[in-house]
Amino acid sequence: MAEQQQNRGVTQATQPGRLSNRQMFFLSAMSALLSVTIFPPCGFSALAWVCLVPWLYALPRLTWRQLLLSHGVFVAIFFAIGISWMSVVHPICPFIILVPLYIMCLPFPLIYAVSVRQLGLPAVIAAPVIWTANEYLRSFLFTGFPWLYWGHSLAFMPEWIQIADITGVYGVSFLLVLTNGLVTSWLDWRFPVQTAPITDLLPAYSKWRLGRLFVYTLIAGFLVAATLAYGRYRLPQISYRYGPRIAAVQGNIPQDIKDDPRENRQKILSSYTTLSLGALGQKPDLLVWPETMSPYDPQLDAQAYSLFHDMASLSHTPLLIGSHRFALDFTNNESISYNSCYLFDDSGKISDYYDKVRLVILGEYIPKFPFLPTLMRNLVGFMPNLASGQQHKVFSLGECRFGTLICYEIVYAEDARALAKKGCHFLINITNEGWFARTCELEQILAISIFRAVENRIGIMRAGNTGITLNIPPDGRLQAEHMLTVDKSDYFASLAPFMQQRLANKKMVAWHHLPQAIWRDDVAFFTTVAEDWDFCSDKGRVKWKDFPGIFCQKVPLATGETTFYTQWGDVFARIWSMVTLVWVVVLVYQWNLRRNACPKK
């Protein structure tokens, strides 16, 4: 008996085709590192078609223990780098979130590996289906974290994302993982798995015939071509009008100044008031201040209310002001605070308000777990305790109706869809990314916002404290005239004096300059904030974040069509989620049969 167990252990350790721990780590880390580069700041979106191949190839060749470790390696590297901007709040933040992300993303490697081994599914079929289902799960599990979806990597390539008006971002993710799965299937045919499955209860891995691979290749090629053809067909067809002229004020107030309104209240109000007076001179139909840029609640603070009342009434211009709102809970005898925005009419009266519905976990509220409040207080020195609003509101501006999404709410497709279904002509996303100045967080959330516009064929204005302030048209195509920018040569001079003192000679690593920085002498990888630039336009090198300015333009309106996505939502992702559940049921059933068939000792 002991000899049999010893032989069994030796056999498992030396089985041909199984990967060693070193190979497992190398392939998992390679995929994670390649994958993180497809998103900003690098934005090597071409790699999105193949970057998962090493990991997909490795997963069916791993033991259970290796599988869990491989997933940990991929998640740790991919998310720790991809959301490293969270470290601005506290260095430990990106690592705290890795635990829930590990759980949220775990279904994919588990179901994929066993499906390939036990059900005999090729990677070209299993990978895109299960990946799409897992992304959908990630949209709501633990309140959801729909960030860094594979489809987001193509946000700045309009021809490839037009199918989002049918499938949402999930259709683009499906397509990208499909090509990764296709390459993996060819590798599996050339280097088939010759080992026993992950457990002794699973049958040996099947070899794929060359003819079937050609069929898969033709189908995948057709889907890729059809997606591109649909994009090129739809883009010239999409027509939209421009609506009210809206002025957004970008004050560029650093978060440390904003966090101390008593000390810096006058500095905040002075910066935004000066810019607002300049914006009102352009005769807008609505003036917008970003998220929580009013230092105090206008309903309770006489100076704040007087400022906005006079600004609106004297200029006969409605205002949309981001602010905290305070209310009394007479039941529990306590004060409640909301992340809100107020709508002042052209007579200076508060006509309506909206309370943010989707709060950022740990950033705006703490779940009711015993250890979390103490942990947060010790880590970041404060206890977020905002209350959430009840529903999304629709405001009126002349003949147009619009909805407001505050900051992080824009990443939830269901929220933008709900406002589109209520008949909004455009959306305004007010946000304060002062926390994440000079990081790629701003480009990442912009990529997500582009999908919200395409999915519902609706115009979106983003008004940010530090950027990126711009209009997103219903077709998702960004153009220089749609955004607030400043020329590189004028950037440093545009900053407030105290900001110039802070940033003088401050060094930085310009990841967004890759790969051009490798072969071009005029593009620097190591540079200073004063010499940095974000992208090249027809006017030359420009900045689109981290500077003060005024953006005053007519907002693009919705096309008037009700897209398939607006009508039916995430039905595409739900279909593949149901297919994945069926596979799981079949896997459990087969495992049960084999377990019962084993002779009992």
C-alpha positions as CSV (number, residue, x, y, z in Angstrom):
1,M,0.0,0.0,0.0
2,A,2.8,2.4,1.0
3,E,4.7,1.5,-2.1
4,Q,1.7,2.2,-4.3
5,Q,1.2,5.6,-2.7
6,Q,4.9,6.4,-3.2
7,N,4.8,5.4,-6.9
8,R,1.7,7.5,-7.3
9,G,3.4,10.5,-5.8
10,V,6.4,10.1,-8.1
11,T,4.2,9.6,-11.1
12,Q,2.3,12.9,-10.5
13,A,5.5,14.8,-9.9
14,T,7.1,13.6,-13.1
15,Q,4.1,13.4,-15.5
16,P,5.0,14.8,-18.9
17,G,3.0,17.9,-19.9
18,R,2.5,19.0,-16.3
19,L,4.1,22.4,-15.6
20,S,6.6,23.0,-12.8
21,N,6.0,25.7,-10.3
22,R,8.7,27.8,-12.0
23,Q,6.9,27.4,-15.4
24,M,3.6,28.2,-13.8
25,F,4.9,31.4,-12.2
26,F,6.6,32.5,-15.4
27,L,3.6,32.0,-17.7
28,S,1.2,33.6,-15.2
29,A,3.4,36.6,-14.6
30,M,4.1,37.0,-18.3
31,S,0.4,37.2,-19.1
32,A,-0.3,39.6,-16.2
33,L,2.5,41.9,-17.2
34,L,1.5,41.9,-20.8
35,S,-2.2,42.4,-19.9
36,V,-1.6,45.4,-17.7
37,T,0.1,47.2,-20.6
38,I,-3.1,47.2,-22.7
39,F,-4.7,49.8,-20.4
40,P,-3.6,53.3,-19.7
41,P,-1.0,54.6,-19.0
42,C,0.7,52.4,-21.6
43,G,-2.3,51.7,-23.8
44,F,-0.7,48.9,-25.9
45,S,-4.2,47.8,-27.0
46,A,-2.9,45.6,-29.8
47,L,-1.6,43.2,-27.2
48,A,-5.2,42.6,-25.9
49,W,-5.7,40.1,-28.7
50,V,-2.9,37.8,-27.5
51,C,-1.7,38.7,-24.0
52,L,-3.8,36.0,-22.2
53,V,-2.3,33.2,-24.3
54,P,0.5,32.1,-21.8
55,W,-2.0,32.0,-18.9
56,L,-4.7,30.1,-20.9
57,Y,-2.1,27.6,-22.1
58,A,-0.9,27.0,-18.5
59,L,-4.2,26.7,-16.6
60,P,-5.3,23.2,-17.8
61,R,-1.8,21.9,-17.1
62,L,-1.8,22.7,-13.4
63,T,-2.6,20.9,-10.2
64,W,-5.3,22.4,-8.0
65,R,-2.7,24.0,-5.7
66,Q,-0.8,25.4,-8.7
67,L,-4.1,26.7,-10.2
68,L,-4.8,28.7,-7.1
69,L,-1.3,30.0,-6.9
70,S,-1.3,30.9,-10.6
71,H,-4.5,32.9,-10.2
72,G,-3.0,34.7,-7.2
73,V,0.1,35.6,-9.2
74,F,-2.0,36.9,-12.1
75,V,-4.4,38.9,-9.9
76,A,-1.6,40.3,-7.7
77,I,0.5,41.5,-10.6
78,F,-2.3,42.7,-12.9
79,F,-4.3,44.6,-10.4
80,A,-1.5,45.8,-8.1
81,I,0.0,47.6,-11.2
82,G,-3.3,48.4,-13.0
83,I,-4.9,50.1,-10.0
84,S,-1.6,51.3,-8.4
85,W,-3.1,54.9,-8.5
86,M,-5.0,53.8,-5.4
87,S,-1.8,54.1,-3.4
88,V,-2.1,57.9,-3.6
89,V,-4.9,57.5,-1.0
90,H,-2.8,55.1,1.1
91,P,0.1,52.8,0.0
92,I,-1.7,49.7,1.2
93,C,-5.0,50.4,-0.7
94,P,-4.1,48.5,-3.9
95,F,-3.2,45.5,-1.8
96,I,-6.3,45.5,0.4
97,I,-8.5,45.3,-2.6
98,L,-6.6,42.3,-3.9
99,V,-8.4,39.9,-1.6
100,P,-11.9,40.6,-2.8
101,L,-10.6,40.8,-6.4
102,Y,-9.0,37.3,-6.0
103,I,-12.4,35.9,-5.0
104,M,-14.3,37.8,-7.7
105,C,-12.0,36.6,-10.5
106,L,-11.5,33.1,-9.2
107,P,-14.4,31.4,-11.1
108,F,-12.7,31.9,-14.5
109,P,-9.5,29.9,-13.9
110,L,-11.3,27.2,-12.0
111,I,-14.1,26.6,-14.5
112,Y,-11.9,27.2,-17.5
113,A,-9.2,24.7,-16.5
114,V,-11.7,21.9,-15.6
115,S,-13.9,22.5,-18.6
116,V,-10.9,22.1,-20.9
117,R,-9.8,19.0,-19.1
118,Q,-13.1,17.2,-18.3
119,L,-15.6,18.4,-20.9
120,G,-13.0,18.5,-23.7
121,L,-13.8,22.1,-24.6
122,P,-11.3,23.9,-26.7
123,A,-9.9,27.1,-25.3
124,V,-11.4,29.1,-28.2
125,I,-14.9,28.2,-26.9
126,A,-14.3,27.9,-23.2
127,A,-12.2,31.1,-22.6
128,P,-14.4,33.8,-24.1
129,V,-17.6,32.3,-22.7
130,I,-16.4,31.9,-19.1
131,W,-14.4,35.2,-19.2
132,T,-17.5,37.1,-20.2
133,A,-19.5,35.5,-17.5
134,N,-16.8,36.3,-14.9
135,E,-16.7,39.9,-16.0
136,Y,-20.5,40.1,-15.6
137,L,-20.1,38.6,-12.1
138,R,-17.5,41.2,-11.2
139,S,-20.1,44.0,-12.1
140,F,-22.1,43.3,-9.0
141,L,-20.3,40.9,-6.6
142,F,-19.2,42.7,-3.4
143,T,-21.0,45.8,-4.7
144,G,-19.1,45.4,-8.0
145,F,-15.8,46.5,-9.5
146,P,-16.4,46.9,-13.3
147,W,-12.9,48.2,-13.9
148,L,-10.2,47.1,-16.3
149,Y,-12.6,44.9,-18.4
150,W,-10.8,43.6,-21.5
151,G,-13.1,45.6,-23.8
152,H,-12.1,48.9,-22.1
153,S,-8.6,48.5,-23.7
154,L,-10.2,49.3,-27.1
155,A,-12.2,52.4,-26.0
156,F,-10.1,54.7,-28.0
157,M,-10.6,52.7,-31.2
158,P,-14.1,53.6,-32.3
159,E,-14.5,51.1,-35.1
160,W,-14.1,48.2,-32.7
161,I,-16.5,49.3,-30.0
162,Q,-19.7,50.1,-31.9
163,I,-21.1,46.6,-31.1
164,A,-21.4,47.9,-27.6
165,D,-24.8,49.3,-28.5
166,I,-25.9,45.6,-28.7
167,T,-23.7,43.7,-26.3
168,G,-22.3,46.4,-24.0
169,V,-18.6,46.2,-23.2
170,Y,-18.9,42.5,-22.8
171,G,-19.1,41.9,-26.5
172,V,-15.7,43.6,-27.0
173,S,-14.3,41.6,-24.2
174,F,-15.7,38.4,-25.7
175,L,-14.1,39.1,-29.0
176,L,-10.6,39.8,-27.6
177,V,-10.6,36.7,-25.4
178,L,-11.9,34.7,-28.3
179,T,-8.7,35.5,-30.3
180,N,-6.6,34.6,-27.2
181,G,-8.4,31.3,-27.0
182,L,-7.9,30.6,-30.7
183,V,-4.1,31.0,-30.4
184,T,-4.2,28.9,-27.3
185,S,-6.1,26.1,-29.1
186,W,-3.5,26.0,-31.8
187,L,-0.8,25.7,-29.2
188,D,-2.8,22.9,-27.5
189,W,-3.0,21.1,-30.8
190,R,0.8,21.4,-31.4
191,F,1.7,20.7,-27.7
192,P,-1.2,18.6,-26.4
193,V,-1.6,17.9,-22.7
194,Q,-0.4,14.3,-22.1
195,T,-1.0,14.2,-18.4
196,A,-3.8,12.9,-16.2
197,P,-6.2,15.7,-15.4
198,I,-6.1,18.0,-12.4
199,T,-7.5,15.3,-10.2
200,D,-7.5,11.5,-10.8
201,L,-11.2,11.6,-11.2
202,L,-11.1,13.6,-14.5
203,P,-10.5,12.0,-17.9
204,A,-7.4,12.6,-20.0
205,Y,-7.2,15.8,-22.1
206,S,-8.5,15.3,-25.7
207,K,-6.4,16.2,-28.8
208,W,-8.0,18.5,-31.2
209,R,-8.1,17.6,-34.8
210,L,-6.6,20.0,-37.3
211,G,-9.9,20.2,-39.3
212,R,-11.8,21.4,-36.2
213,L,-9.2,24.0,-35.6
214,F,-9.6,25.4,-39.1
215,V,-13.3,25.6,-38.5
216,Y,-12.8,27.5,-35.2
217,T,-10.3,29.8,-37.0
218,L,-12.9,30.6,-39.7
219,I,-15.6,31.3,-37.2
220,A,-13.3,33.5,-35.0
221,G,-12.1,35.3,-38.1
222,F,-15.7,35.9,-39.2
223,L,-16.7,37.3,-35.8
224,V,-13.7,39.7,-35.8
225,A,-14.4,40.8,-39.4
226,A,-18.1,41.2,-38.7
227,T,-17.4,43.4,-35.6
228,L,-15.1,45.6,-37.6
229,A,-17.6,45.8,-40.5
230,Y,-20.4,46.7,-38.1
231,G,-18.3,49.5,-36.7
232,R,-17.4,50.9,-40.1
233,Y,-21.0,50.6,-41.2
234,R,-22.5,52.2,-38.1
235,L,-20.1,55.1,-37.6
236,P,-21.2,57.1,-40.8
237,Q,-24.8,56.4,-39.9
238,I,-24.8,57.9,-36.4
239,S,-26.1,61.5,-36.5
240,Y,-26.8,63.7,-33.5
241,R,-27.6,67.3,-32.8
242,Y,-26.0,69.6,-30.3
243,G,-28.0,70.9,-27.4
244,P,-27.5,73.5,-24.7
245,R,-24.2,75.3,-24.3
246,I,-22.7,74.1,-21.1
247,A,-19.7,75.6,-19.2
248,A,-17.7,73.3,-17.0
249,V,-15.2,74.8,-14.6
250,Q,-12.0,72.8,-13.9
251,G,-10.3,74.4,-10.9
252,N,-7.5,71.9,-10.4
253,I,-7.7,71.9,-6.6
254,P,-5.4,69.3,-5.0
255,Q,-7.1,66.9,-2.6
256,D,-5.1,67.9,0.4
257,I,-6.3,71.5,0.1
258,K,-9.9,70.3,-0.5
259,D,-9.8,68.1,2.5
260,D,-9.3,71.1,4.8
261,P,-12.2,73.4,3.8
262,R,-12.0,75.5,7.0
263,E,-8.4,76.4,6.3
264,N,-8.6,76.6,2.5
265,R,-12.3,77.5,2.0
266,Q,-11.5,80.9,0.5
267,K,-8.8,79.5,-1.8
268,I,-11.3,77.0,-3.2
269,L,-14.1,79.5,-3.6
270,S,-11.7,82.1,-5.1
271,S,-10.3,79.7,-7.7
272,Y,-13.7,78.5,-8.8
273,T,-15.4,81.9,-8.7
274,T,-12.7,83.5,-10.8
275,L,-13.0,80.8,-13.4
276,S,-16.8,80.9,-13.2
277,L,-17.0,84.6,-14.0
278,G,-14.9,84.0,-17.1
279,A,-17.2,81.1,-18.1
280,L,-20.3,83.2,-17.6
281,G,-18.9,85.7,-20.0
282,Q,-19.3,83.1,-22.7
283,K,-23.1,83.0,-22.1
284,P,-23.6,79.4,-21.3
285,D,-27.0,77.8,-20.8
286,L,-25.7,76.0,-17.7
287,L,-22.6,76.4,-15.5
288,V,-21.2,73.2,-13.8
289,W,-18.9,72.8,-10.8
290,P,-17.4,69.3,-10.3
291,E,-18.1,66.9,-7.5
292,T,-18.1,68.4,-4.0
293,M,-16.4,71.6,-5.1
294,S,-18.6,73.7,-3.0
295,P,-16.8,73.6,0.4
296,Y,-20.0,73.6,2.3
297,D,-23.7,72.7,1.8
298,P,-25.4,75.7,0.2
299,Q,-28.6,74.9,2.0
300,L,-26.9,75.4,5.4
301,D,-24.1,77.9,4.7
302,A,-25.2,81.5,4.1
303,Q,-22.0,82.5,2.2
304,A,-22.1,79.5,-0.2
305,Y,-25.8,80.0,-0.9
306,S,-25.4,83.8,-1.4
307,L,-22.5,83.1,-3.8
308,F,-24.5,80.7,-6.0
309,H,-27.7,82.7,-5.8
310,D,-26.1,85.9,-7.0
311,M,-24.1,84.1,-9.6
312,A,-27.2,82.5,-11.1
313,S,-29.6,85.4,-10.7
314,L,-27.3,88.1,-12.0
315,S,-26.2,86.2,-15.0
316,H,-29.6,84.5,-15.5
317,T,-27.8,81.2,-15.8
318,P,-28.7,77.9,-14.1
319,L,-26.0,76.3,-12.0
320,L,-25.2,72.6,-11.3
321,I,-23.0,72.6,-8.2
322,G,-21.3,69.5,-6.7
323,S,-21.5,69.6,-2.9
324,H,-22.1,67.6,0.2
325,R,-25.7,67.7,1.4
326,F,-26.6,67.4,5.1
327,A,-30.0,66.2,6.4
328,L,-31.4,65.2,9.8
329,D,-32.6,61.7,10.6
330,F,-35.2,62.3,13.2
331,T,-35.7,58.5,13.7
332,N,-32.1,57.9,14.8
333,N,-31.5,61.5,16.0
334,E,-28.4,62.0,13.9
335,S,-27.1,64.0,10.9
336,I,-26.8,62.3,7.5
337,S,-24.4,63.5,4.8
338,Y,-24.7,62.8,1.1
339,N,-22.4,63.3,-1.9
340,S,-24.8,65.5,-4.0
341,C,-25.3,68.1,-6.6
342,Y,-27.7,71.1,-6.5
343,L,-29.5,72.6,-9.5
344,F,-30.0,76.4,-9.1
345,D,-32.4,77.9,-11.6
346,D,-31.8,81.1,-13.4
347,S,-33.4,83.1,-10.5
348,G,-30.9,81.7,-8.0
349,K,-33.2,79.4,-6.2
350,I,-32.4,75.7,-5.5
351,S,-34.8,73.9,-7.8
352,D,-33.7,70.3,-7.2
353,Y,-30.8,68.1,-6.0
354,Y,-29.5,64.6,-6.6
355,D,-27.9,62.4,-4.0
356,K,-25.2,59.9,-5.3
357,V,-26.7,56.4,-5.3
358,R,-23.6,54.3,-5.9
359,L,-21.1,55.0,-3.1
360,V,-17.4,53.9,-3.3
361,I,-16.8,51.1,-0.7
362,L,-14.2,52.1,1.9
363,G,-13.9,55.5,0.2
364,E,-17.4,56.8,1.0
365,Y,-18.9,54.2,3.3
366,I,-17.7,51.3,5.5
367,P,-19.5,48.0,5.3
368,K,-20.8,46.8,8.7
369,F,-17.9,44.5,9.6
370,P,-16.5,44.6,13.1
371,F,-12.8,45.2,12.2
372,L,-13.2,47.6,9.2
373,P,-14.0,50.9,11.0
374,T,-10.9,50.6,13.2
375,L,-8.7,49.5,10.3
376,M,-9.8,52.4,8.2
377,R,-9.4,54.9,11.0
378,N,-5.8,53.7,11.6
379,L,-4.9,53.5,8.0
380,V,-6.2,56.8,6.5
381,G,-7.2,58.7,9.6
382,F,-10.9,59.2,8.8
383,M,-14.1,57.3,8.8
384,P,-16.2,57.7,5.6
385,N,-19.9,57.5,6.4
386,L,-21.9,58.9,3.6
387,A,-25.5,57.9,2.9
388,S,-26.6,56.8,-0.5
389,G,-29.4,58.3,-2.5
390,Q,-32.6,56.5,-3.4
391,Q,-32.9,57.0,-7.1
392,H,-31.4,58.7,-10.2
393,K,-33.1,61.9,-11.0
394,V,-33.8,63.6,-14.3
395,F,-33.3,67.4,-14.5
396,S,-34.7,69.8,-17.1
397,L,-32.8,72.5,-19.0
398,G,-35.1,74.2,-21.4
399,E,-36.5,71.6,-23.7
400,C,-33.8,69.1,-22.8
401,R,-33.7,66.5,-20.0
402,F,-30.5,65.3,-18.5
403,G,-29.3,63.1,-15.7
404,T,-26.3,63.4,-13.5
405,L,-23.8,60.7,-12.5
406,I,-21.4,61.5,-9.8
407,C,-17.8,60.3,-10.1
408,Y,-17.6,56.5,-9.9
409,E,-21.3,56.0,-10.9
410,I,-20.2,56.3,-14.5
411,V,-18.5,52.9,-14.4
412,Y,-21.8,51.1,-13.8
413,A,-23.5,50.5,-17.1
414,E,-26.9,50.0,-15.5
415,D,-27.0,53.5,-14.1
416,A,-26.4,55.3,-17.4
417,R,-28.8,52.9,-19.1
418,A,-31.5,53.7,-16.5
419,L,-31.2,57.4,-17.2
420,A,-31.2,56.8,-21.0
421,K,-34.4,54.8,-20.6
422,K,-36.0,57.7,-18.7
423,G,-35.6,59.9,-21.8
424,C,-32.5,61.9,-21.0
425,H,-31.1,63.8,-23.9
426,F,-27.6,63.9,-22.4
427,L,-25.7,63.0,-19.2
428,I,-23.4,65.0,-17.0
429,N,-20.7,63.2,-15.1
430,I,-19.3,65.5,-12.3
431,T,-16.2,64.1,-10.7
432,N,-13.3,65.0,-8.5
433,E,-10.2,63.0,-9.3
434,G,-8.0,65.3,-7.2
435,W,-7.0,62.2,-5.2
436,F,-5.4,60.7,-8.3
437,A,-3.6,63.7,-9.9
438,R,-1.0,62.8,-12.5
439,T,-2.0,59.2,-12.6
440,C,-3.6,56.9,-15.2
441,E,-6.9,56.7,-13.2
442,L,-8.3,59.6,-15.2
443,E,-7.7,57.9,-18.6
444,Q,-9.0,54.5,-17.3
445,I,-12.3,56.0,-16.2
446,L,-12.6,58.0,-19.4
447,A,-12.3,54.7,-21.3
448,I,-15.2,53.3,-19.3
449,S,-17.2,56.5,-19.9
450,I,-16.8,56.2,-23.7
451,F,-18.6,52.8,-23.5
452,R,-21.6,54.4,-21.6
453,A,-22.0,56.9,-24.5
454,V,-21.8,54.2,-27.2
455,E,-24.0,51.7,-25.4
456,N,-26.9,54.2,-25.2
457,R,-26.1,56.4,-28.1
458,I,-26.1,59.4,-25.8
459,G,-23.9,62.4,-25.3
460,I,-21.9,62.7,-22.1
461,M,-20.2,65.7,-20.6
462,R,-17.5,65.0,-18.0
463,A,-16.7,67.9,-15.7
464,G,-13.7,67.1,-13.5
465,N,-11.8,69.1,-10.9
466,T,-8.5,68.0,-12.3
467,G,-9.8,66.7,-15.6
468,I,-10.4,65.1,-17.9
469,T,-13.1,67.6,-18.9
470,L,-14.7,66.9,-22.3
471,N,-17.7,65.9,-24.3
472,I,-18.2,62.3,-25.4
473,P,-20.5,62.1,-28.5
474,P,-22.9,59.1,-29.0
475,D,-20.4,57.4,-31.4
476,G,-17.6,57.5,-28.9
477,R,-15.2,59.3,-31.2
478,L,-13.1,61.9,-29.3
479,Q,-11.9,64.9,-31.2
480,A,-9.7,67.9,-30.1
481,E,-12.7,70.2,-30.2
482,H,-14.6,68.0,-27.7
483,M,-12.1,68.4,-24.9
484,L,-10.4,70.9,-22.6
485,T,-6.7,70.9,-23.3
486,V,-3.7,73.2,-22.9
487,D,-0.6,73.3,-25.0
488,K,2.5,71.8,-23.3
489,S,4.3,75.1,-23.6
490,D,1.5,76.9,-21.7
491,Y,0.8,74.2,-19.1
492,F,3.1,75.2,-16.2
493,A,2.2,78.9,-16.6
494,S,-1.5,78.1,-16.3
495,L,-1.1,76.7,-12.8
496,A,-1.8,78.7,-9.7
497,P,1.3,80.0,-8.0
498,F,1.1,77.6,-5.1
499,M,0.9,74.7,-7.6
500,Q,3.9,76.0,-9.4
501,Q,5.9,76.0,-6.2
502,R,4.8,72.4,-5.5
503,L,5.6,71.0,-8.9
504,A,8.8,73.0,-9.8
505,N,11.4,70.4,-10.9
506,K,9.2,67.5,-9.7
507,K,10.4,64.4,-11.6
508,M,8.1,61.7,-13.0
509,V,8.1,58.5,-15.0
510,A,6.1,59.0,-18.2
511,W,4.7,55.5,-18.9
512,H,2.3,57.0,-21.4
513,H,5.2,58.0,-23.6
514,L,6.0,54.4,-24.4
515,P,6.9,52.9,-26.8
516,Q,7.9,56.1,-28.6
517,A,10.3,57.0,-25.8
518,I,12.4,53.9,-26.8
519,W,13.4,55.1,-30.2
520,R,12.6,58.9,-30.3
521,D,15.0,61.4,-28.8
522,D,12.4,64.0,-28.4
523,V,10.1,61.8,-26.3
524,A,11.4,61.4,-22.7
525,F,10.5,58.4,-20.4
526,F,12.0,60.2,-17.4
527,T,10.9,63.8,-17.3
528,T,9.5,66.5,-15.1
529,V,5.9,67.5,-14.5
530,A,6.5,70.8,-16.3
531,E,7.8,69.1,-19.4
532,D,5.2,66.3,-19.5
533,W,2.4,66.1,-22.0
534,D,-0.5,63.6,-22.4
535,F,-1.0,63.2,-26.2
536,C,-0.3,64.7,-29.6
537,S,-3.1,66.5,-31.4
538,D,-3.2,68.6,-34.6
539,K,-2.0,71.5,-32.5
540,G,1.0,69.6,-31.1
541,R,1.7,68.1,-27.7
542,V,-1.0,69.0,-25.2
543,K,-2.2,68.3,-21.6
544,W,-5.8,67.2,-20.9
545,K,-5.5,66.9,-17.1
546,D,-4.1,68.6,-14.0
547,F,-4.5,72.2,-14.9
548,P,-7.2,74.9,-14.4
549,G,-9.5,76.0,-17.2
550,I,-12.9,76.6,-18.6
551,F,-14.7,74.3,-21.0
552,C,-17.7,75.9,-22.7
553,Q,-19.3,74.0,-25.6
554,K,-22.7,72.7,-26.8
555,V,-23.2,69.2,-25.5
556,P,-23.9,66.4,-28.0
557,L,-27.4,65.0,-27.7
558,A,-28.7,61.5,-27.8
559,T,-29.4,60.2,-31.3
560,G,-33.0,59.5,-30.4
561,E,-32.8,55.8,-31.1
562,T,-33.3,53.2,-28.4
563,T,-30.4,50.8,-28.8
564,F,-30.7,47.1,-28.2
565,Y,-28.5,47.5,-25.1
566,T,-30.6,50.4,-23.7
567,Q,-33.7,48.2,-24.1
568,W,-32.4,44.9,-22.9
569,G,-29.3,45.6,-20.9
570,D,-26.7,42.9,-20.3
571,V,-28.5,40.1,-22.0
572,F,-25.4,39.1,-23.9
573,A,-23.4,38.6,-20.8
574,R,-26.3,36.9,-19.1
575,I,-26.6,34.4,-21.9
576,W,-23.0,33.4,-21.5
577,S,-23.4,33.3,-17.7
578,M,-26.2,30.8,-18.1
579,V,-24.1,28.7,-20.5
580,T,-21.3,28.7,-17.9
581,L,-23.7,27.6,-15.2
582,V,-24.8,24.7,-17.4
583,W,-21.1,23.7,-17.8
584,V,-20.7,23.8,-14.1
585,V,-23.7,21.6,-13.5
586,V,-22.4,19.1,-16.1
587,L,-19.0,19.1,-14.5
588,V,-20.4,18.5,-11.0
589,Y,-22.7,15.7,-12.4
590,Q,-19.8,14.0,-14.1
591,W,-17.6,14.3,-11.0
592,N,-20.4,12.8,-8.9
593,L,-20.7,9.9,-11.3
594,R,-17.1,9.1,-11.2
595,R,-16.9,9.4,-7.5
596,N,-19.7,6.9,-7.1
597,A,-18.1,4.6,-9.6
598,C,-14.9,4.4,-7.6
599,P,-14.8,1.1,-5.5
600,K,-15.2,1.8,-1.8
601,K,-12.5,0.4,0.5
